[in-house]
Amino acid sequence: MHISIRAEERFTFVVAFLRDDGWAFHEYTPDEFMQMSYIPPFKIFFNVPVGGDRVVMSRNGSGAVALSRRRLTMMSELFARFRGGER
C-alpha cells in the first residue's frame, strides 16, 4: 500500500471475482481502497521447540524482528493511538 501512496496518480487496486457469467473487475484508487481497509491488532509469532530441550531459535537471515518488552510496549502504544482515532 505504501508504494501506491508515493505514485498515487499511476496506481490502481484491481479486485477480481467470478460471477455466473464470467469474471468481474473493480478498480479502486488508493483513497477508495483505504476506506475499505483496516489494521488488525499486531500479531506476535513464536517458535516453541517440541521435546525436552529448551532452545532459543535463531533468527539469523530472516526478516523477523525479535520481540522485547520495549517493542511490545511500543506496539501496544501505537495500536492504542490508532484505535483512539489519531491520524
C-alpha distances in whole Angstrom, upper triangle without the diagonal:
4,5,5,7,9,10,10,14,13,10,10,9,13,14,18,21,24,27,31,31,28,24,22,19,17,15,12,11,8,10,12,9,9,13,13,10,12,12,15,18,17,19,21,23,26,29,32,35,37,41,43,41,39,37,34,31,30,26,27,25,22,19,20,21,24,25,27,29,27,23,24,25,22,20,22,23,19,18,22,20,17,20,22,20,19,16
4,5,5,7,9,10,13,13,11,13,12,16,18,21,24,28,31,34,34,32,28,26,22,20,18,15,13,9,12,14,12,11,15,16,13,14,14,17,19,18,20,22,23,27,29,33,36,38,42,44,42,39,37,34,31,30,26,27,25,22,18,20,20,24,24,26,28,26,22,23,24,21,19,22,22,18,18,21,20,17,20,22,20,18,15
4,5,5,7,8,11,10,9,11,12,15,18,21,24,27,30,34,34,31,27,25,22,20,17,15,13,10,13,15,13,13,17,18,16,17,17,20,22,21,23,25,26,29,31,35,37,40,44,46,44,41,39,35,33,31,27,27,25,23,19,21,22,26,27,29,31,29,25,27,28,25,23,26,25,22,22,25,23,21,24,26,23,22,19
4,5,5,5,8,8,6,8,9,12,15,19,22,25,28,32,31,28,25,22,19,17,13,11,9,6,10,12,10,11,14,15,14,16,17,20,23,22,24,27,28,31,34,37,40,42,46,48,46,44,41,38,36,34,30,31,28,26,23,24,25,29,29,31,33,31,28,29,30,26,24,27,27,23,23,26,24,21,24,25,23,22,18
4,6,5,9,10,8,11,12,16,18,22,25,28,31,34,34,31,28,25,22,19,16,13,10,7,9,12,11,10,14,16,14,16,17,20,22,22,24,27,29,32,35,38,41,43,47,49,47,45,42,39,37,35,31,32,29,27,24,25,25,29,29,31,32,30,27,28,28,25,23,25,25,21,21,24,22,19,22,23,20,19,15
4,6,9,9,9,12,14,18,21,24,27,31,33,37,36,33,30,28,24,22,18,16,13,10,12,15,15,14,18,19,18,20,20,23,25,24,26,29,30,33,36,39,42,45,48,50,48,45,43,39,37,35,31,31,29,27,24,25,26,29,30,32,33,31,28,29,30,26,25,27,27,23,24,26,24,22,25,26,23,21,18
4,6,6,6,10,12,16,19,22,26,29,31,35,34,31,27,25,22,20,16,14,11,10,12,15,15,15,18,20,19,21,22,25,27,27,29,31,32,36,38,42,44,47,50,52,50,48,45,42,39,37,34,34,31,29,26,28,28,32,33,35,36,34,31,32,33,30,28,31,30,26,27,29,27,24,27,29,26,24,21
4,5,5,8,11,14,17,20,24,27,29,33,32,29,26,23,20,17,13,11,8,7,9,11,12,12,15,17,17,19,20,24,26,26,29,31,33,36,39,42,45,47,51,53,51,49,46,43,41,39,35,36,33,31,27,29,30,33,34,36,37,35,32,33,33,30,28,30,29,26,26,28,26,23,26,27,24,23,19
4,6,8,12,15,18,21,25,28,30,33,32,29,26,23,19,17,13,12,9,9,11,13,14,15,17,19,19,22,24,27,30,30,32,35,36,40,42,46,48,51,54,56,55,52,50,47,44,42,39,39,36,34,31,33,33,37,37,39,41,38,35,36,37,34,32,34,33,29,29,32,29,27,29,30,27,26,22
4,7,10,13,17,19,23,26,28,31,30,27,24,22,18,16,12,12,9,10,13,14,14,16,19,20,20,23,24,27,30,30,32,34,35,39,41,44,47,49,53,55,53,51,48,45,43,41,37,37,34,32,29,31,32,36,37,39,41,39,35,37,37,34,32,35,34,30,30,33,31,28,31,32,29,28,24
4,7,10,13,16,20,23,25,29,28,25,21,19,15,14,10,9,7,7,11,12,11,13,16,16,16,19,21,24,27,27,28,31,32,35,38,41,44,46,49,52,50,48,46,43,40,38,35,35,32,30,27,29,30,33,34,37,38,36,33,34,35,32,30,32,32,28,28,30,28,25,28,30,27,26,22
4,6,10,13,16,20,22,25,24,22,18,16,12,10,6,6,5,7,10,10,9,12,14,14,15,18,20,23,26,27,28,31,32,35,37,41,43,45,49,52,50,48,46,43,40,39,36,36,33,31,28,30,31,34,35,37,39,37,34,34,35,33,30,32,32,28,28,30,29,25,27,29,26,26,23
4,7,10,13,17,19,23,22,20,16,14,10,8,6,5,6,7,10,9,7,10,12,12,12,15,18,20,24,24,25,28,29,32,35,38,40,42,46,49,47,46,43,41,38,37,34,35,32,29,26,28,29,32,33,36,37,36,32,32,34,31,28,30,31,27,26,28,27,24,25,28,25,25,22
4,6,10,13,16,19,19,16,12,10,7,6,5,6,9,11,13,11,10,13,15,13,14,17,20,22,26,26,27,30,30,34,36,39,41,43,46,49,48,47,45,42,39,39,35,36,33,31,28,30,31,35,35,38,39,38,35,35,36,34,31,33,33,30,28,31,30,27,28,30,28,29,26
4,7,10,13,17,17,14,10,8,6,5,7,8,11,13,15,12,10,14,15,12,13,16,19,21,24,25,26,29,29,33,34,38,40,41,45,48,47,46,44,42,39,38,35,36,34,31,29,30,31,34,35,38,39,38,35,34,36,34,31,32,33,30,28,31,30,26,27,30,28,29,26
4,7,10,13,13,10,7,6,5,7,9,11,15,16,18,16,14,17,18,15,16,20,22,23,27,28,28,31,31,34,36,39,41,42,45,48,48,47,45,43,40,40,37,38,35,32,30,32,34,37,37,40,42,41,38,37,39,37,34,35,36,33,31,34,34,30,30,33,31,32,30
4,7,10,11,9,6,5,7,9,12,14,18,19,21,18,16,19,19,16,18,21,23,24,28,29,28,31,31,34,36,39,41,41,45,48,48,47,45,44,41,41,38,40,37,34,32,33,35,38,38,41,43,43,39,38,40,38,35,36,37,35,32,35,35,31,31,34,32,34,32
4,7,8,6,4,6,9,12,15,18,21,23,25,21,20,23,23,20,21,24,27,27,31,32,31,34,34,37,38,41,42,43,46,50,50,49,47,46,43,43,41,42,40,37,35,36,38,41,41,44,46,46,42,41,43,42,38,39,41,38,35,38,38,35,35,38,36,37,36
4,5,5,6,7,10,13,16,19,23,25,26,23,21,25,24,21,23,26,29,29,33,34,34,37,37,40,41,44,45,46,49,53,53,52,50,49,46,47,44,46,43,40,39,39,41,44,44,47,48,48,45,44,46,44,41,41,43,40,38,40,40,36,36,39,37,39,37
4,6,8,10,14,16,20,23,26,28,30,26,25,28,28,25,27,30,32,33,36,37,37,40,40,42,44,46,48,48,51,55,55,54,53,52,49,49,47,49,46,43,42,42,45,47,47,50,52,52,48,47,49,48,44,45,46,44,41,43,44,40,39,42,41,43,41
4,7,9,13,16,19,22,26,28,30,26,25,29,28,26,28,31,34,34,38,39,39,42,42,45,46,48,50,50,54,57,57,57,55,54,51,51,48,50,47,44,43,44,46,49,49,52,54,54,50,49,51,49,46,47,48,45,43,45,45,41,41,44,42,44,42
4,7,10,13,17,20,24,26,28,24,23,27,27,24,26,29,32,32,36,37,37,40,39,42,43,46,47,48,51,55,55,54,52,51,48,48,45,46,44,41,39,41,43,46,46,50,51,51,47,46,48,47,43,44,46,43,41,43,43,39,39,42,40,42,40
4,7,10,13,17,20,22,24,21,20,23,24,21,23,26,28,29,33,34,34,37,36,39,41,43,45,46,49,53,52,52,50,48,45,45,42,43,41,38,36,37,40,43,43,46,48,48,44,43,45,43,40,41,43,40,37,40,40,36,36,39,37,39,36
4,7,10,13,17,19,21,18,17,21,21,18,20,24,27,28,32,33,33,36,36,39,41,44,46,47,50,54,53,52,50,48,45,45,42,44,41,38,36,37,39,42,42,46,47,46,43,42,44,42,39,40,41,38,35,38,38,34,34,37,34,36,34
4,7,10,14,16,18,15,14,18,18,16,18,22,24,26,30,31,31,34,35,38,40,43,45,46,50,53,52,51,49,47,44,44,40,41,39,36,34,35,37,40,40,43,45,44,40,40,42,39,36,37,38,35,33,36,35,31,32,35,32,33,31
4,7,10,13,14,11,11,15,15,13,15,19,22,24,28,29,30,33,34,37,39,43,45,46,50,53,52,51,49,47,44,43,40,41,39,36,33,34,36,39,39,42,43,42,39,38,39,37,34,35,36,33,31,33,32,28,29,32,29,30,27
4,7,10,12,9,9,13,14,13,15,18,21,24,27,28,29,33,34,37,39,43,45,46,50,53,52,50,48,46,43,42,39,40,37,34,32,33,34,38,38,41,42,41,37,37,38,36,33,34,35,31,30,32,31,27,28,30,28,28,25
4,6,8,6,6,9,10,10,12,16,18,21,25,26,27,31,32,36,38,41,44,46,49,52,51,49,47,44,42,41,38,39,36,33,30,31,32,36,36,38,39,38,34,34,35,33,30,31,31,28,26,29,27,24,25,27,24,25,22
4,5,5,6,9,10,11,12,16,18,22,25,26,28,31,32,36,39,42,45,47,50,53,51,49,47,44,42,41,37,38,36,33,30,31,32,35,35,37,38,37,33,33,34,31,29,30,30,26,25,28,26,23,24,26,23,23,19
4,6,5,6,9,10,10,13,15,19,22,22,25,28,29,33,36,39,42,44,48,50,49,46,44,41,39,38,34,35,33,30,27,28,28,32,32,34,35,33,30,30,30,28,25,27,27,23,22,24,23,19,21,23,20,20,16
4,5,5,6,9,10,13,15,19,22,23,25,29,31,34,37,41,44,46,49,52,50,48,46,43,41,40,36,37,35,32,29,30,30,33,33,34,35,33,30,30,30,27,25,26,26,22,21,23,21,18,20,21,17,18,14
4,6,5,7,9,12,15,19,22,24,26,29,31,35,38,41,44,46,49,52,51,48,47,44,41,41,37,39,37,34,30,31,31,34,34,36,36,35,32,32,32,29,27,28,27,24,23,24,23,19,20,22,19,20,17
4,5,5,6,10,13,16,19,21,23,26,28,31,34,37,40,42,46,48,47,45,43,40,38,37,34,35,33,30,27,28,28,31,31,33,34,33,29,29,30,27,24,26,26,22,21,23,22,18,19,21,19,19,17
4,5,5,8,10,14,17,18,21,24,26,30,33,36,39,41,45,47,46,43,41,39,37,36,33,34,33,29,26,26,26,29,29,31,31,30,26,26,27,24,21,22,22,19,17,19,18,14,16,18,15,16,13
4,6,8,11,14,18,20,22,26,28,32,35,38,41,43,46,49,48,45,44,41,39,39,36,37,36,33,29,29,29,32,31,33,33,31,28,28,28,26,23,23,23,20,18,20,18,15,15,17,14,16,13
4,7,11,13,17,19,21,24,26,30,33,36,39,40,44,46,46,44,42,40,38,38,34,36,35,31,28,28,28,31,30,32,33,32,28,27,28,26,23,23,24,21,19,20,20,16,16,19,16,18,16
4,7,10,13,15,17,21,23,26,29,32,36,37,41,43,42,40,38,36,34,34,31,33,31,28,25,24,25,27,26,29,29,28,25,24,25,23,20,20,21,18,15,18,17,13,14,17,15,16,15
4,6,10,12,14,18,20,24,27,30,33,35,39,41,40,37,36,33,32,32,29,31,30,27,23,23,23,25,23,26,26,25,22,21,21,20,16,17,17,15,12,14,14,10,11,14,13,14,13
4,7,8,11,15,17,21,24,27,30,32,36,38,37,34,33,30,29,29,26,28,27,24,21,19,19,21,20,22,22,21,18,17,18,16,13,13,14,12,9,12,12,9,10,13,12,13,13
4,6,8,12,15,18,22,24,28,29,33,35,34,31,30,28,27,27,25,27,27,23,20,19,18,20,18,20,20,20,17,15,17,16,12,12,14,12,9,12,13,10,10,14,14,16,16
4,6,10,13,16,20,22,26,28,31,33,32,29,28,26,25,25,23,26,26,22,20,17,17,18,15,17,17,17,14,12,13,13,9,9,11,10,7,10,12,10,10,13,15,16,16
4,7,10,13,17,19,23,25,29,30,29,26,25,22,21,22,19,22,22,19,16,14,13,14,12,14,14,15,11,10,12,11,7,8,11,10,8,11,13,12,12,16,17,17,18
4,6,10,13,16,20,22,25,27,26,23,22,20,18,19,17,20,21,17,15,12,12,13,11,14,15,16,13,11,14,14,10,11,14,13,11,15,17,15,16,19,21,21,21
4,7,10,13,16,19,22,24,22,20,18,16,15,16,14,18,19,15,14,10,10,10,8,11,12,14,11,9,13,13,10,12,15,15,14,16,19,18,19,22,23,23,24
4,7,10,13,16,19,21,20,17,16,14,12,14,12,16,17,13,13,9,10,10,9,13,15,16,14,12,16,17,14,15,19,18,17,20,22,21,22,25,27,27,27
4,6,10,13,16,17,16,14,12,10,9,12,11,15,16,14,14,11,11,10,9,12,15,17,15,14,17,18,16,18,21,21,20,23,25,25,25,28,30,30,31
4,6,9,13,14,13,11,10,9,7,10,10,14,16,13,15,12,13,12,12,15,17,20,18,17,21,22,20,21,25,25,24,27,29,28,29,32,34,34,34
4,6,9,11,10,8,8,8,8,12,13,17,19,17,18,15,16,14,14,16,19,21,20,19,22,24,22,23,27,27,26,28,31,31,31,34,36,36,37
4,6,8,7,7,7,8,8,12,14,17,19,18,20,17,19,17,17,19,22,25,23,22,26,27,26,27,30,31,30,32,35,34,35,38,40,40,40
4,7,8,9,10,12,12,15,18,20,22,21,23,21,22,20,20,23,25,28,26,25,29,30,29,29,33,33,32,35,37,37,37,40,42,42,43
4,6,8,10,13,14,17,20,22,25,24,26,24,25,23,23,25,27,30,29,28,31,33,31,32,36,36,35,37,40,40,40,43,45,45,46
4,7,9,13,14,18,21,23,26,25,28,25,26,23,23,25,26,30,29,28,31,33,32,33,36,37,36,38,41,41,41,44,46,46,48
4,6,10,11,15,18,20,23,23,25,23,23,21,21,22,24,27,27,26,29,31,30,31,35,36,35,37,40,40,40,43,45,45,46
4,7,10,13,16,18,21,21,23,20,20,17,18,19,21,24,23,23,26,28,27,28,31,32,32,34,37,37,37,40,42,42,43
4,6,9,12,15,18,18,20,17,18,15,16,17,20,23,22,22,25,27,26,27,30,31,31,33,36,36,36,39,41,41,41
4,6,9,12,15,15,17,14,14,11,13,14,17,19,19,19,22,23,23,24,27,28,28,30,32,33,34,36,38,37,38
4,7,9,12,11,14,12,13,11,13,15,18,20,19,19,23,23,22,24,27,27,27,30,32,32,33,36,37,37,37
4,6,9,9,12,10,11,10,13,15,19,20,18,20,23,23,22,25,28,27,28,31,32,32,34,36,38,37,36
4,6,6,8,7,8,8,11,14,18,18,16,18,21,21,20,23,25,25,25,28,30,29,31,34,35,34,33
4,6,8,9,10,10,14,16,20,21,19,21,24,23,23,26,28,27,28,31,32,31,33,36,37,35,35
4,7,9,11,12,16,19,22,23,20,22,25,24,23,27,29,27,28,31,32,31,33,36,37,35,34
4,5,9,10,14,17,21,21,18,20,23,22,20,24,26,24,25,28,29,28,30,33,33,32,31
4,7,10,13,16,19,19,16,17,21,19,18,21,23,21,22,25,26,25,27,30,30,29,28
4,6,9,13,16,16,13,14,18,17,15,18,20,19,19,23,24,23,25,28,29,27,27
4,6,9,13,12,9,11,14,13,12,16,18,17,18,21,22,21,23,26,27,25,25
4,6,10,11,9,10,13,13,13,16,18,18,18,21,23,23,25,27,28,27,27
4,7,8,6,7,10,11,10,13,15,15,16,18,20,21,22,24,26,25,26
4,5,5,6,9,10,11,12,14,15,16,18,20,21,22,24,26,25,26
4,6,5,6,9,10,11,12,14,15,16,18,20,21,22,25,24,25
4,5,5,6,9,10,11,12,14,15,17,18,20,21,23,22,23
4,5,5,6,9,10,10,12,14,15,16,18,20,22,20,21
4,5,5,6,9,10,11,12,14,15,16,18,21,20,21
4,5,5,6,9,10,11,12,14,15,16,19,18,20
4,5,5,6,9,10,11,12,14,15,17,16,17
4,5,5,6,8,10,11,12,14,16,15,16
4,6,5,6,9,10,11,12,15,14,16
4,6,5,6,9,10,10,13,12,14
4,5,5,6,9,10,11,10,11
4,5,5,6,8,10,10,12
4,5,5,6,9,9,12
4,5,5,7,6,9
4,5,6,6,7
4,5,7,10
4,6,9
4,6
4
